């Protein structure tokens, strides 16, 4: 019975892991703002368009 339980638990864990692993390392953004994740590129675009540059430091748990 324990072997069956462990097998089912391992299968569920593996399926959860596969289902929650993103194909694209950059998650889709929600909203109309297009965020740039490359500092040098964003700095250049902000200088060219004469707009302020906003930096967001986000802690990703895990």
Biopython code that builds the backbone (N, CA, C, O; Angstrom):
import numpy as np
from Bio.PDB.StructureBuilder import StructureBuilder

atoms = [
    (1, "UNK", "N", (0.825, -1.187, 0.000)),
    (1, "UNK", "CA", (0.000, 0.000, 0.000)),
    (1, "UNK", "C", (0.873, 1.256, 0.000)),
    (1, "UNK", "O", (0.559, 2.241, -0.667)),
    (2, "UNK", "N", (1.963, 1.209, 0.749)),
    (2, "UNK", "CA", (2.860, 2.355, 0.812)),
    (2, "UNK", "C", (3.516, 2.611, -0.542)),
    (2, "UNK", "O", (3.679, 3.760, -0.952)),
    (3, "UNK", "N", (3.894, 1.527, -1.238)),
    (3, "UNK", "CA", (4.493, 1.674, -2.568)),
    (3, "UNK", "C", (3.517, 2.339, -3.532)),
    (3, "UNK", "O", (3.901, 3.206, -4.317)),
    (4, "UNK", "N", (2.258, 1.929, -3.469)),
    (4, "UNK", "CA", (1.236, 2.503, -4.340)),
    (4, "UNK", "C", (1.052, 3.990, -4.028)),
    (4, "UNK", "O", (0.973, 4.813, -4.940)),
    (5, "UNK", "N", (0.986, 4.325, -2.766)),
    (5, "UNK", "CA", (0.832, 5.725, -2.361)),
    (5, "UNK", "C", (2.017, 6.555, -2.827)),
    (5, "UNK", "O", (1.828, 7.646, -3.363)),
    (6, "UNK", "N", (3.219, 6.066, -2.636)),
    (6, "UNK", "CA", (4.410, 6.803, -3.062)),
    (6, "UNK", "C", (4.462, 6.946, -4.582)),
    (6, "UNK", "O", (4.882, 7.986, -5.090)),
    (7, "UNK", "N", (4.048, 5.928, -5.301)),
    (7, "UNK", "CA", (4.026, 6.004, -6.760)),
    (7, "UNK", "C", (3.031, 7.050, -7.238)),
    (7, "UNK", "O", (3.331, 7.833, -8.139)),
    (8, "UNK", "N", (1.856, 7.065, -6.641)),
    (8, "UNK", "CA", (0.843, 8.057, -7.015)),
    (8, "UNK", "C", (1.320, 9.463, -6.652)),
    (8, "UNK", "O", (1.152, 10.395, -7.439)),
    (9, "UNK", "N", (1.906, 9.623, -5.479)),
    (9, "UNK", "CA", (2.410, 10.927, -5.061)),
    (9, "UNK", "C", (3.506, 11.416, -6.002)),
    (9, "UNK", "O", (3.530, 12.594, -6.360)),
    (10, "UNK", "N", (4.414, 10.527, -6.407)),
    (10, "UNK", "CA", (5.476, 10.901, -7.338)),
    (10, "UNK", "C", (4.910, 11.292, -8.690)),
    (10, "UNK", "O", (5.385, 12.244, -9.310)),
    (11, "UNK", "N", (3.906, 10.572, -9.153)),
    (11, "UNK", "CA", (3.268, 10.890, -10.434)),
    (11, "UNK", "C", (2.572, 12.246, -10.374)),
    (11, "UNK", "O", (2.689, 13.041, -11.307)),
    (12, "UNK", "N", (1.852, 12.518, -9.294)),
    (12, "UNK", "CA", (1.180, 13.806, -9.139)),
    (12, "UNK", "C", (2.189, 14.949, -9.065)),
    (12, "UNK", "O", (1.987, 16.002, -9.669)),
    (13, "UNK", "N", (3.263, 14.741, -8.331)),
    (13, "UNK", "CA", (4.296, 15.773, -8.228)),
    (13, "UNK", "C", (4.928, 16.038, -9.583)),
    (13, "UNK", "O", (5.130, 17.196, -9.949)),
    (14, "UNK", "N", (5.241, 15.002, -10.329)),
    (14, "UNK", "CA", (5.859, 15.169, -11.646)),
    (14, "UNK", "C", (4.911, 15.888, -12.597)),
    (14, "UNK", "O", (5.342, 16.756, -13.356)),
    (15, "UNK", "N", (3.628, 15.540, -12.569)),
    (15, "UNK", "CA", (2.681, 16.204, -13.462)),
    (15, "UNK", "C", (2.486, 17.660, -13.063)),
    (15, "UNK", "O", (2.331, 18.517, -13.933)),
    (16, "UNK", "N", (2.489, 17.961, -11.768)),
    (16, "UNK", "CA", (2.389, 19.349, -11.315)),
    (16, "UNK", "C", (3.607, 20.133, -11.781)),
    (16, "UNK", "O", (3.471, 21.264, -12.248)),
    (17, "UNK", "N", (4.783, 19.553, -11.662)),
    (17, "UNK", "CA", (6.015, 20.232, -12.045)),
    (17, "UNK", "C", (6.024, 20.532, -13.537)),
    (17, "UNK", "O", (6.405, 21.632, -13.937)),
    (18, "UNK", "N", (5.618, 19.594, -14.358)),
    (18, "UNK", "CA", (5.593, 19.797, -15.805)),
    (18, "UNK", "C", (4.546, 20.844, -16.172)),
    (18, "UNK", "O", (4.790, 21.685, -17.037)),
    (19, "UNK", "N", (3.393, 20.804, -15.530)),
    (19, "UNK", "CA", (2.325, 21.752, -15.840)),
    (19, "UNK", "C", (2.684, 23.170, -15.426)),
    (19, "UNK", "O", (2.214, 24.125, -16.043)),
    (20, "UNK", "N", (3.502, 23.328, -14.401)),
    (20, "UNK", "CA", (3.839, 24.657, -13.897)),
    (20, "UNK", "C", (5.194, 25.170, -14.362)),
    (20, "UNK", "O", (5.627, 26.233, -13.916)),
    (21, "UNK", "N", (5.859, 24.464, -15.224)),
    (21, "UNK", "CA", (7.131, 24.965, -15.734)),
    (21, "UNK", "C", (6.867, 25.729, -17.030)),
    (21, "UNK", "O", (6.326, 25.171, -17.985)),
    (22, "UNK", "N", (7.253, 27.011, -17.062)),
    (22, "UNK", "CA", (6.957, 27.821, -18.242)),
    (22, "UNK", "C", (7.816, 27.420, -19.442)),
    (22, "UNK", "O", (8.991, 27.084, -19.296)),
    (23, "UNK", "N", (7.210, 27.461, -20.624)),
    (23, "UNK", "CA", (7.968, 27.213, -21.850)),
    (23, "UNK", "C", (8.843, 28.425, -22.154)),
    (23, "UNK", "O", (9.960, 28.289, -22.654)),
    (24, "UNK", "N", (8.320, 29.615, -21.847)),
    (24, "UNK", "CA", (9.026, 30.859, -22.079)),
    (24, "UNK", "C", (9.539, 31.358, -20.730)),
    (24, "UNK", "O", (8.748, 31.495, -19.797)),
    (25, "UNK", "N", (10.843, 31.635, -20.596)),
    (25, "UNK", "CA", (11.363, 32.066, -19.302)),
    (25, "UNK", "C", (10.790, 33.402, -18.842)),
    (25, "UNK", "O", (10.830, 33.707, -17.650)),
    (26, "UNK", "N", (10.259, 34.203, -19.761)),
    (26, "UNK", "CA", (9.655, 35.479, -19.408)),
    (26, "UNK", "C", (8.145, 35.313, -19.459)),
    (26, "UNK", "O", (7.571, 35.045, -20.514)),
    (27, "UNK", "N", (7.515, 35.475, -18.311)),
    (27, "UNK", "CA", (6.065, 35.308, -18.242)),
    (27, "UNK", "C", (5.361, 36.421, -19.006)),
    (27, "UNK", "O", (5.891, 37.524, -19.147)),
    (28, "UNK", "N", (4.185, 36.127, -19.488)),
    (28, "UNK", "CA", (3.397, 37.121, -20.210)),
    (28, "UNK", "C", (3.003, 38.249, -19.263)),
    (28, "UNK", "O", (2.611, 38.004, -18.122)),
    (29, "UNK", "N", (3.108, 39.468, -19.738)),
    (29, "UNK", "CA", (2.754, 40.633, -18.934)),
    (29, "UNK", "C", (1.255, 40.884, -19.040)),
    (29, "UNK", "O", (0.644, 40.666, -20.086)),
    (30, "UNK", "N", (0.682, 41.342, -17.950)),
    (30, "UNK", "CA", (-0.732, 41.679, -17.929)),
    (30, "UNK", "C", (-0.844, 43.198, -18.034)),
    (30, "UNK", "O", (-0.142, 43.921, -17.327)),
    (31, "UNK", "N", (-1.705, 43.676, -18.896)),
    (31, "UNK", "CA", (-1.907, 45.116, -19.041)),
    (31, "UNK", "C", (-1.311, 45.632, -20.339)),
    (31, "UNK", "O", (-0.794, 44.871, -21.156)),
    (32, "UNK", "N", (-1.397, 46.959, -20.507)),
    (32, "UNK", "CA", (-0.952, 47.552, -21.757)),
    (32, "UNK", "C", (0.471, 48.090, -21.703)),
    (32, "UNK", "O", (1.007, 48.495, -22.734)),
    (33, "UNK", "N", (1.094, 48.106, -20.537)),
    (33, "UNK", "CA", (2.462, 48.600, -20.408)),
    (33, "UNK", "C", (3.430, 47.521, -20.879)),
    (33, "UNK", "O", (3.342, 46.371, -20.448)),
    (34, "UNK", "N", (4.344, 47.890, -21.756)),
    (34, "UNK", "CA", (5.360, 46.952, -22.242)),
    (34, "UNK", "C", (6.633, 47.163, -21.426)),
    (34, "UNK", "O", (7.343, 48.153, -21.601)),
    (35, "UNK", "N", (6.909, 46.215, -20.533)),
    (35, "UNK", "CA", (8.074, 46.316, -19.671)),
    (35, "UNK", "C", (9.301, 45.752, -20.378)),
    (35, "UNK", "O", (9.216, 44.758, -21.100)),
    (36, "UNK", "N", (10.426, 46.393, -20.164)),
    (36, "UNK", "CA", (11.688, 45.947, -20.729)),
    (36, "UNK", "C", (12.507, 45.336, -19.598)),
    (36, "UNK", "O", (12.676, 45.971, -18.557)),
    (37, "UNK", "N", (13.007, 44.149, -19.771)),
    (37, "UNK", "CA", (13.752, 43.466, -18.708)),
    (37, "UNK", "C", (15.268, 43.590, -18.860)),
    (37, "UNK", "O", (16.019, 43.007, -18.078)),
    (38, "UNK", "N", (15.715, 44.339, -19.853)),
    (38, "UNK", "CA", (17.143, 44.553, -20.077)),
    (38, "UNK", "C", (17.475, 46.004, -19.734)),
    (38, "UNK", "O", (17.010, 46.923, -20.408)),
    (39, "UNK", "N", (18.277, 46.214, -18.688)),
    (39, "UNK", "CA", (18.559, 47.559, -18.192)),
    (39, "UNK", "C", (19.210, 48.447, -19.246)),
    (39, "UNK", "O", (18.784, 49.584, -19.444)),
    (40, "UNK", "N", (20.229, 47.944, -19.917)),
    (40, "UNK", "CA", (20.942, 48.767, -20.905)),
    (40, "UNK", "C", (20.019, 49.196, -22.041)),
    (40, "UNK", "O", (20.061, 50.346, -22.480)),
    (41, "UNK", "N", (19.197, 48.281, -22.510)),
    (41, "UNK", "CA", (18.255, 48.586, -23.582)),
    (41, "UNK", "C", (17.221, 49.608, -23.115)),
    (41, "UNK", "O", (16.913, 50.551, -23.844)),
    (42, "UNK", "N", (16.688, 49.432, -21.919)),
    (42, "UNK", "CA", (15.690, 50.354, -21.378)),
    (42, "UNK", "C", (16.287, 51.740, -21.171)),
    (42, "UNK", "O", (15.628, 52.749, -21.424)),
    (43, "UNK", "N", (17.519, 51.788, -20.718)),
    (43, "UNK", "CA", (18.203, 53.065, -20.508)),
    (43, "UNK", "C", (18.355, 53.817, -21.837)),
    (43, "UNK", "O", (18.147, 55.028, -21.898)),
    (44, "UNK", "N", (18.713, 53.100, -22.877)),
    (44, "UNK", "CA", (18.879, 53.697, -24.197)),
    (44, "UNK", "C", (17.546, 54.215, -24.731)),
    (44, "UNK", "O", (17.479, 55.329, -25.249)),
    (45, "UNK", "N", (16.484, 53.414, -24.608)),
    (45, "UNK", "CA", (15.158, 53.811, -25.083)),
    (45, "UNK", "C", (14.664, 55.037, -24.318)),
    (45, "UNK", "O", (14.096, 55.948, -24.920)),
    (46, "UNK", "N", (14.870, 55.073, -23.011)),
    (46, "UNK", "CA", (14.436, 56.213, -22.201)),
    (46, "UNK", "C", (15.187, 57.479, -22.595)),
    (46, "UNK", "O", (14.596, 58.557, -22.654)),
    (47, "UNK", "N", (16.476, 57.358, -22.864)),
    (47, "UNK", "CA", (17.263, 58.527, -23.274)),
    (47, "UNK", "C", (16.805, 59.035, -24.638)),
    (47, "UNK", "O", (16.682, 60.243, -24.839)),
    (48, "UNK", "N", (16.555, 58.129, -25.570)),
    (48, "UNK", "CA", (16.127, 58.522, -26.915)),
    (48, "UNK", "C", (14.751, 59.178, -26.914)),
    (48, "UNK", "O", (14.513, 60.128, -27.659)),
    (49, "UNK", "N", (13.848, 58.675, -26.082)),
    (49, "UNK", "CA", (12.481, 59.212, -26.051)),
    (49, "UNK", "C", (12.318, 60.309, -25.002)),
    (49, "UNK", "O", (11.231, 60.865, -24.842)),
    (50, "UNK", "N", (13.399, 60.618, -24.290)),
    (50, "UNK", "CA", (13.400, 61.645, -23.237)),
    (50, "UNK", "C", (12.297, 61.398, -22.211)),
    (50, "UNK", "O", (11.565, 62.313, -21.836)),
    (51, "UNK", "N", (12.192, 60.168, -21.773)),
    (51, "UNK", "CA", (11.222, 59.787, -20.746)),
    (51, "UNK", "C", (11.969, 59.239, -19.542)),
    (51, "UNK", "O", (13.090, 58.751, -19.679)),
    (52, "UNK", "N", (11.357, 59.315, -18.352)),
    (52, "UNK", "CA", (12.024, 58.767, -17.163)),
    (52, "UNK", "C", (12.131, 57.248, -17.220)),
    (52, "UNK", "O", (11.364, 56.577, -17.911)),
    (53, "UNK", "N", (13.076, 56.739, -16.496)),
    (53, "UNK", "CA", (13.305, 55.298, -16.424)),
    (53, "UNK", "C", (12.886, 54.822, -15.036)),
    (53, "UNK", "O", (13.364, 55.339, -14.025)),
    (54, "UNK", "N", (12.009, 53.855, -14.993)),
    (54, "UNK", "CA", (11.556, 53.307, -13.720)),
    (54, "UNK", "C", (12.186, 51.942, -13.518)),
    (54, "UNK", "O", (12.134, 51.085, -14.399)),
    (55, "UNK", "N", (12.780, 51.749, -12.353)),
    (55, "UNK", "CA", (13.375, 50.458, -12.013)),
    (55, "UNK", "C", (12.509, 49.777, -10.967)),
    (55, "UNK", "O", (12.083, 50.400, -9.995)),
    (56, "UNK", "N", (12.256, 48.503, -11.174)),
    (56, "UNK", "CA", (11.481, 47.719, -10.220)),
    (56, "UNK", "C", (12.363, 46.581, -9.734)),
    (56, "UNK", "O", (12.780, 45.726, -10.515)),
    (57, "UNK", "N", (12.638, 46.580, -8.456)),
    (57, "UNK", "CA", (13.410, 45.505, -7.853)),
    (57, "UNK", "C", (12.406, 44.573, -7.186)),
    (57, "UNK", "O", (11.793, 44.932, -6.181)),
    (58, "UNK", "N", (12.240, 43.391, -7.737)),
    (58, "UNK", "CA", (11.232, 42.471, -7.259)),
    (58, "UNK", "C", (11.899, 41.210, -6.740)),
    (58, "UNK", "O", (12.756, 40.622, -7.400)),
    (59, "UNK", "N", (11.493, 40.808, -5.551)),
    (59, "UNK", "CA", (12.006, 39.562, -4.995)),
    (59, "UNK", "C", (11.130, 38.428, -5.462)),
    (59, "UNK", "O", (9.913, 38.454, -5.280)),
    (60, "UNK", "N", (11.746, 37.434, -6.063)),
    (60, "UNK", "CA", (11.019, 36.258, -6.521)),
    (60, "UNK", "C", (11.293, 35.140, -5.517)),
    (60, "UNK", "O", (12.426, 34.670, -5.409)),
    (61, "UNK", "N", (10.274, 34.715, -4.789)),
    (61, "UNK", "CA", (10.506, 33.682, -3.782)),
    (61, "UNK", "C", (10.907, 32.346, -4.416)),
    (61, "UNK", "O", (10.463, 31.993, -5.509)),
    (62, "UNK", "N", (11.735, 31.640, -3.712)),
    (62, "UNK", "CA", (12.098, 30.322, -4.171)),
    (62, "UNK", "C", (13.506, 30.256, -4.393)),
    (62, "UNK", "O", (14.020, 29.210, -4.790)),
]
sb = StructureBuilder()
sb.init_structure("model")
sb.init_model(0)
sb.init_chain("A")
sb.init_seg("    ")
for serial, (resi, resn, name, xyz) in enumerate(atoms, 1):
    if name == "N":
        sb.init_residue(resn, " ", resi, " ")
    sb.init_atom(name, np.array(xyz, "f"), 0.0, 1.0, " ", f" {name:<3s}", serial, name[0])
structure = sb.get_structure()
